[in-house]
Amino acid sequence: MAEQSVHAGRKKDTVRSRKAAQKAAAQRFVPIAEIRNDTVVLKNGGLRAVLMVEALNFNLKSETEQKGIIAGYQGFVNTLSFPIQIVIRSARLNIDPYLEQLRKRAESQQNQLLKEQTLEYASFVERIVDMADIMQKRFYVVVPVDELPERRTPFAAFLAWMGLDDSGSRALRRHRQFESRTAPLRDRVNLIEAGLRNIGLATRRLATKELIELYYQVYNPETSQEQKLTNVEDLNTETLVL
């Protein structure tokens, strides 16, 4: 009996160590080193700012307005001297805050009938969203600042961009260069925001907490629906891959 318990304990330890090894191996392919000061810091030293752009209903505009928007966007693109990334992300609609607000309002109701009706309405909305699988589209513009590229083979350049093998020296260099390199990133963000504002698009730079939540959802699409982030300030990039 004791021998079987020892074997069972060893088997459990082996499973745990295997899961930890898989987690560490997956994290090697995450190019993000840290997220701070509203900025994504990559392992290769690059910086990224993420702007959320409000959607614009192009079809409701008149023909003259549509031509003006197209011409303005063309002028905006022609003014850029650096690359940007435009991301359209579709995700399931998260109504948890709304449902929580409804249930709190129901608990505060003095009228028992209104309380029951509010709770029933919250349950009805929750069932509708689960059955219909309603999706929400978000639009982002990623603004980069990278180090001057070195001459490498395509494969070496790819590995350098991924930053698989991070080190203490690279982390120290990132920390020393962070403040000096955030200034050009901020200038690029201001240029992008001004250009998009001229064509009627409202933008907002994501803060540190919002960036952590965004990348947590991107790297964990299924887990993020069940396990919500609570104390974001206590997290690091290891949380992005579970």
NORHU-V113061 format. One record per residue. N is the residue number from 0. RES is the residue in one small letter. PSI is psi in whole degrees, -180 to 180 (NA if undefined). D_FIRST is the distance of its C-alpha to the first C-alpha in Angstrom with 2 decimals. Layout:
N&RES&PSI&D_FIRST / N&RES&PSI&D_FIRST
This chain:
0&m&-45&0.00 / 1&a&-39&3.80 / 2&e&-38&5.39 / 3&q&-38&5.17 / 4&s&-39&6.42 / 5&v&-44&8.82 / 6&h&-40&10.04 / 7&a&-41&10.60 / 8&g&-41&12.46 / 9&r&-39&14.42 / 10&k&-42&15.37 / 11&k&-42&16.62 / 12&d&-38&18.54 / 13&t&-41&20.04 / 14&v&-43&21.26 / 15&r&-44&22.78 / 16&s&-34&24.46 / 17&r&-42&25.81 / 18&k&-40&27.31 / 19&a&-39&28.83 / 20&a&-39&30.32 / 21&q&-40&31.79 / 22&k&-45&33.26 / 23&a&-39&34.82 / 24&a&-39&36.18 / 25&a&-38&37.77 / 26&q&-22&39.32 / 27&r&-28&41.10 / 28&f&1&43.25 / 29&v&116&44.34 / 30&p&-4&47.77 / 31&i&129&47.89 / 32&a&-45&47.47 / 33&e&167&48.28 / 34&i&117&50.36 / 35&r&156&52.76 / 36&n&42&56.33 / 37&d&26&56.47 / 38&t&139&55.91 / 39&v&123&53.26 / 40&v&121&52.82 / 41&l&161&51.68 / 42&k&-29&49.91 / 43&n&7&53.03 / 44&g&-9&55.18 / 45&g&153&56.69 / 46&l&148&57.29 / 47&r&133&57.28 / 48&a&142&58.84 / 49&v&124&58.19 / 50&l&131&60.94 / 51&m&130&60.41 / 52&v&130&63.49 / 53&e&141&64.65 / 54&a&151&65.43 / 55&l&123&69.08 / 56&n&94&70.26 / 57&f&-34&72.50 / 58&n&-23&73.68 / 59&l&-7&75.23 / 60&k&153&77.47 / 61&s&167&81.02 / 62&e&-38&81.99 / 63&t&-43&83.68 / 64&e&-40&80.63 / 65&q&-44&78.36 / 66&k&-38&80.64 / 67&g&-39&80.66 / 68&i&-43&76.85 / 69&i&-44&76.64 / 70&a&-39&79.32 / 71&g&-40&77.67 / 72&y&-38&74.29 / 73&q&-43&76.01 / 74&g&-37&77.72 / 75&f&-47&74.48 / 76&v&-38&72.71 / 77&n&-20&75.71 / 78&t&-11&75.58 / 79&l&134&72.04 / 80&s&11&71.80 / 81&f&157&67.99 / 82&p&151&65.36 / 83&i&162&63.62 / 84&q&126&60.81 / 85&i&122&61.26 / 86&v&129&58.05 / 87&i&116&57.92 / 88&r&128&54.54 / 89&s&129&53.61 / 90&a&157&50.79 / 91&r&140&49.82 / 92&l&125&51.87 / 93&n&107&50.00 / 94&i&12&51.35 / 95&d&-46&48.69 / 96&p&-38&51.18 / 97&y&-44&53.77 / 98&l&-40&51.43 / 99&e&-39&50.29 / 100&q&-41&53.97 / 101&l&-44&54.77 / 102&r&-35&52.03 / 103&k&-39&53.14 / 104&r&-37&56.69 / 105&a&-41&55.62 / 106&e&-28&53.98 / 107&s&-5&57.23 / 108&q&134&59.37 / 109&q&-29&61.10 / 110&n&122&61.99 / 111&q&-37&59.11 / 112&l&-45&60.49 / 113&l&-36&60.75 / 114&k&-46&57.22 / 115&e&-41&55.83 / 116&q&-38&57.99 / 117&t&-42&56.89 / 118&l&-39&53.19 / 119&e&-39&53.89 / 120&y&-41&55.82 / 121&a&-43&52.96 / 122&s&-38&50.55 / 123&f&-46&53.22 / 124&v&-41&53.67 / 125&e&-42&49.92 / 126&r&-40&49.69 / 127&i&-45&52.77 / 128&v&-39&51.46 / 129&d&-39&48.10 / 130&m&-42&49.91 / 131&a&-19&52.71 / 132&d&57&50.61 / 133&i&132&53.54 / 134&m&151&53.79 / 135&q&131&55.45 / 136&k&135&57.27 / 137&r&144&57.56 / 138&f&130&59.92 / 139&y&150&59.38 / 140&v&122&61.37 / 141&v&122&59.50 / 142&v&122&61.79 / 143&p&156&60.82 / 144&v&120&61.82 / 145&d&161&60.65 / 146&e&161&61.40 / 147&l&129&64.03 / 148&p&143&62.49 / 149&e&162&62.24 / 150&r&114&63.04 / 151&r&163&59.84 / 152&t&158&58.88 / 153&p&-40&57.80 / 154&f&-41&54.15 / 155&a&-37&54.24 / 156&a&-38&55.96 / 157&f&-44&53.27 / 158&l&-36&50.49 / 159&a&-38&52.56 / 160&w&-41&52.96 / 161&m&-31&49.25 / 162&g&50&48.65 / 163&l&-46&45.27 / 164&d&87&45.04 / 165&d&157&46.00 / 166&s&167&46.57 / 167&g&-37&47.54 / 168&s&-39&51.10 / 169&r&-39&51.54 / 170&a&-40&50.23 / 171&l&-41&52.69 / 172&r&-40&55.52 / 173&r&-42&54.76 / 174&h&-41&54.86 / 175&r&-35&58.18 / 176&q&-5&59.82 / 177&f&-52&58.65 / 178&e&-43&61.56 / 179&s&-26&64.24 / 180&r&-10&62.95 / 181&t&-24&62.58 / 182&a&-52&66.39 / 183&p&-31&67.09 / 184&l&-43&64.23 / 185&r&-39&65.83 / 186&d&-40&69.21 / 187&r&-40&67.78 / 188&v&-44&66.18 / 189&n&-38&69.54 / 190&l&-43&71.29 / 191&i&-46&68.93 / 192&e&-41&69.18 / 193&a&-41&72.98 / 194&g&-42&73.26 / 195&l&-33&71.10 / 196&r&-32&72.85 / 197&n&-21&76.18 / 198&i&14&75.16 / 199&g&17&73.87 / 200&l&124&70.14 / 201&a&135&68.43 / 202&t&159&65.68 / 203&r&130&63.23 / 204&r&132&61.12 / 205&l&136&57.45 / 206&a&174&56.21 / 207&t&-49&53.06 / 208&k&-43&50.96 / 209&e&-36&52.30 / 210&l&-43&51.59 / 211&i&-43&47.94 / 212&e&-40&47.59 / 213&l&-50&49.45 / 214&y&-29&47.36 / 215&y&-42&44.13 / 216&q&-36&45.29 / 217&v&-45&46.50 / 218&y&-16&43.30 / 219&n&67&41.04 / 220&p&-36&43.07 / 221&e&-45&40.31 / 222&t&-36&38.25 / 223&s&-21&41.47 / 224&q&-27&42.25 / 225&e&-36&39.12 / 226&q&102&38.57 / 227&k&148&41.89 / 228&l&137&42.70 / 229&t&-70&43.33 / 230&n&83&43.86 / 231&v&-30&45.42 / 232&e&-22&46.66 / 233&d&4&43.13 / 234&l&162&42.32 / 235&n&-177&42.82 / 236&t&-15&43.01 / 237&e&-23&39.25 / 238&t&-18&39.09 / 239&l&-26&41.26 / 240&v&118&38.49 / 241&l&NA&35.20
